[in-house]
Amino acid sequence: MFKLQHNVVSLLYTIKGHIEAHLGRYEEKRFGPGEDPLTHAHQVMRKIHRQADRALAITKRISLAMKAEDDSAGVIGKASVKEVWREMLLILGKRYSFEAVEIIEYIPDDFPLIQCRRNDLLEIFYTLVRNAVQAMSAAKSGTNRKLIIRANLQYAPGDHILAVITVSDTGPGMEREILTNIFEPFFTTKDPKEGSGLGLCLARSLVRRNEGTIAVSSFKNSGTTFILNFRVAPAPEGTSAGVRVLAA
């Protein structure tokens, strides 16, 4: 929490610094010939506006992350992986172009529902795919840009059936130093205008509050894969389970 507060406070000090610098020049009449105080004030206000927008975005992300942690013991809903995935693509497609990206989908039509709140899964997918698209856009020209999602079932000890969802890209991948910090709040390799460094931190919180797990696999120049594990939702009463584990 200290790190979160530190970043917000840093933005507030930046805003305060812009204001004090302008007021100091105005009060001490340190504007040179041809310099208009009103024009300078307008430029300062634009800088302040950008910093304030970033501070608001950060506080909203912090609020969502904290709410996710507080609600971890709440009722977990059910979600269709395919439906939520395709809805996310429609939403994200309004902001980013997928023309240069080949989207490959391996989600069986009869894949069972998973135990995850629908909106949470939408936010998780949105974050992972946005990061993948941004990473691939920075890749060398001529790179075969692919976004791949796979949904499989895995048997876990304790008679649990887990849904294993992987989201992969063919971007530049990540070095070990980046990989080990990828879920830390405010950690980012992007320009500040492109992200606050809270997306993956929030995604992890959302996964955890739905009793799932998230991991990442990557290497420089080898792309990146995120692995999500969720429990399969119980079948409605009066219907067959729909998922069977057959012994050899």
C-alpha positions in Angstrom: 0.0 0.0 0.0 2.9 2.4 0.7 4.0 2.0 -2.9 0.5 2.9 -4.2 0.4 6.0 -1.9 3.9 7.0 -3.0 2.9 7.1 -6.7 -0.2 9.1 -6.1 1.6 11.5 -3.8 4.3 11.9 -6.5 1.7 13.0 -9.0 0.2 15.5 -6.6 3.7 17.0 -5.9 4.2 17.3 -9.7 0.9 19.2 -10.0 1.9 21.4 -7.1 5.3 22.0 -8.6 3.8 23.2 -11.9 1.5 25.6 -10.1 4.2 27.0 -7.8 6.7 27.5 -10.7 4.1 29.5 -12.7 3.0 31.6 -9.7 6.6 32.3 -8.9 7.4 33.6 -12.3 4.2 35.7 -12.4 4.6 37.3 -9.0 8.3 38.0 -9.6 7.6 39.2 -13.1 10.2 36.8 -14.6 8.5 36.7 -18.0 10.8 37.8 -20.8 10.0 40.0 -23.8 7.4 38.3 -26.0 6.4 35.8 -23.3 2.7 36.0 -22.5 1.8 35.0 -18.9 -1.7 33.9 -20.0 -0.2 31.6 -22.7 2.2 30.2 -20.2 -0.6 29.6 -17.7 -2.6 27.8 -20.4 0.4 25.5 -21.0 0.7 24.8 -17.3 -3.0 24.0 -17.0 -2.7 21.5 -19.8 0.2 19.7 -18.0 -1.8 19.8 -14.7 -4.9 18.3 -16.5 -2.8 15.4 -17.9 -1.3 14.7 -14.4 -4.8 14.9 -12.8 -6.2 12.5 -15.3 -3.5 10.0 -14.5 -4.0 10.4 -10.8 -7.7 9.8 -11.2 -7.0 6.7 -13.4 -4.6 5.4 -10.7 -7.1 5.9 -7.8 -9.8 4.1 -9.8 -7.6 1.2 -10.4 -6.6 1.1 -6.7 -10.2 1.2 -5.7 -11.0 -1.7 -8.0 -8.0 -3.7 -6.8 -8.9 -3.1 -3.1 -12.6 -4.0 -3.7 -11.5 -7.2 -5.4 -9.5 -8.1 -2.3 -12.3 -7.1 0.0 -14.9 -9.2 -1.9 -12.7 -12.3 -2.1 -15.1 -14.2 0.1 -18.2 -13.2 -1.8 -20.4 -15.3 -4.1 -18.6 -16.4 -7.2 -20.6 -16.4 -10.4 -20.5 -18.4 -13.6 -19.1 -17.4 -16.9 -18.8 -18.7 -20.5 -15.2 -18.4 -21.6 -16.1 -18.2 -25.3 -18.9 -15.6 -24.8 -16.8 -13.3 -22.6 -13.7 -13.7 -24.9 -15.7 -12.6 -27.9 -17.4 -9.7 -26.1 -13.9 -8.5 -25.0 -12.7 -8.5 -28.6 -15.6 -6.4 -29.7 -15.0 -3.9 -26.9 -11.2 -3.7 -27.4 -11.6 -3.6 -31.1 -13.1 -0.1 -30.8 -9.8 1.1 -29.4 -7.2 -1.0 -31.1 -7.0 -2.4 -34.6 -6.7 -6.2 -35.0 -6.1 -6.0 -38.7 -2.4 -6.9 -38.4 -3.1 -9.6 -35.8 -4.2 -13.1 -36.5 -6.6 -14.2 -33.7 -6.6 -18.0 -33.1 -9.3 -19.4 -30.9 -9.3 -22.9 -29.4 -12.4 -22.8 -27.2 -14.7 -25.8 -27.7 -18.3 -24.9 -28.2 -19.3 -27.2 -25.3 -16.7 -26.0 -22.9 -18.2 -25.9 -19.4 -18.9 -22.7 -17.5 -16.2 -21.6 -15.1 -16.5 -20.3 -11.6 -15.8 -16.6 -12.2 -17.8 -13.4 -12.2 -18.5 -12.5 -15.8 -17.4 -8.9 -15.5 -14.2 -9.9 -13.7 -13.3 -12.3 -16.5 -14.0 -9.6 -19.1 -11.6 -7.2 -17.3 -9.0 -9.9 -17.0 -9.2 -10.8 -20.7 -9.2 -7.1 -21.6 -6.0 -6.4 -19.7 -4.1 -9.4 -21.1 -5.1 -8.8 -24.7 -4.5 -5.1 -24.6 -1.0 -5.7 -23.3 -0.4 -8.4 -26.0 -1.6 -6.1 -28.8 0.6 -3.2 -27.5 3.6 -5.6 -27.2 3.2 -7.0 -30.7 2.8 -3.5 -32.1 6.3 -2.8 -30.8 7.8 -5.9 -32.4 10.0 -5.8 -35.5 8.4 -5.3 -38.8 7.6 -8.5 -40.6 6.9 -10.3 -37.3 4.0 -12.8 -37.6 1.6 -11.3 -35.0 -0.7 -13.9 -33.5 -3.0 -13.9 -30.5 -3.9 -17.3 -29.3 -6.4 -18.5 -26.7 -6.8 -22.1 -25.6 -9.3 -23.6 -23.1 -8.7 -27.0 -21.7 -9.7 -29.1 -18.7 -7.3 -30.4 -16.1 -7.8 -32.9 -13.3 -6.6 -31.6 -9.9 -6.0 -33.5 -6.6 -9.2 -33.5 -4.5 -11.5 -34.5 -7.3 -11.6 -31.0 -8.8 -11.8 -30.3 -12.5 -10.0 -27.1 -13.4 -10.4 -25.0 -16.5 -7.0 -24.0 -17.9 -7.1 -20.9 -20.1 -4.0 -19.7 -21.8 -3.6 -16.4 -23.7 -0.5 -16.2 -25.8 1.1 -13.7 -28.2 4.0 -13.7 -30.5 5.4 -10.4 -29.3 9.0 -9.7 -28.2 8.6 -11.5 -24.9 10.1 -10.4 -21.6 13.5 -10.6 -19.9 13.8 -12.3 -16.5 14.0 -9.0 -14.6 10.7 -7.8 -16.1 9.0 -11.2 -15.7 9.6 -11.3 -11.9 8.0 -7.9 -11.4 5.1 -8.1 -13.9 2.3 -8.3 -11.3 3.8 -5.6 -9.0 1.6 -2.4 -8.8 2.9 0.5 -10.9 5.5 -1.7 -12.6 5.4 -0.9 -16.3 7.7 -0.8 -19.3 5.3 1.4 -21.2 5.2 5.1 -21.7 3.2 6.8 -18.8 0.6 7.9 -21.4 -0.1 4.2 -22.3 -0.5 2.7 -18.9 -0.4 3.2 -15.2 1.2 -0.2 -14.3 -1.9 -1.4 -12.5 -3.5 -3.5 -15.1 -1.9 -6.8 -14.3 -2.0 -6.1 -10.6 -5.7 -5.7 -10.8 -6.1 -8.7 -13.1 -4.3 -10.9 -10.4 -6.6 -9.5 -7.7 -9.7 -10.3 -9.8 -8.4 -13.8 -10.5 -7.8 -14.4 -6.8 -11.2 -13.2 -5.6 -12.7 -15.8 -7.9 -10.4 -18.5 -6.3 -8.4 -18.9 -9.4 -4.7 -18.6 -10.2 -2.7 -16.7 -12.8 0.9 -17.3 -14.0 3.0 -16.0 -16.9 5.5 -17.7 -19.1 7.8 -15.7 -21.3 11.3 -15.3 -22.7 13.0 -12.6 -24.8 12.1 -12.9 -28.5 9.8 -15.9 -27.7 6.4 -14.3 -27.0 4.4 -14.4 -23.8 1.7 -16.7 -22.4 -0.6 -16.1 -19.4 -2.1 -19.2 -17.7 -5.4 -18.9 -15.9 -6.8 -21.6 -13.7 -10.4 -21.6 -12.6 -12.7 -24.2 -11.1 -15.4 -25.6 -13.4 -18.9 -24.5 -12.4 -21.1 -27.2 -11.0 -23.8 -28.4 -13.4 -27.3 -27.3 -12.6 -29.4 -29.8 -10.5 -31.2 -32.4 -12.6 -28.6 -32.3 -15.4 -25.6 -34.5 -16.1 -22.3 -33.1 -15.0 -21.0 -32.6 -18.5 -17.4 -33.2 -17.4 -16.1 -36.7 -16.8 -12.6 -38.0 -16.1 -12.1 -41.4 -17.6 -9.5 -43.8 -16.2 -7.3 -45.5 -18.7 
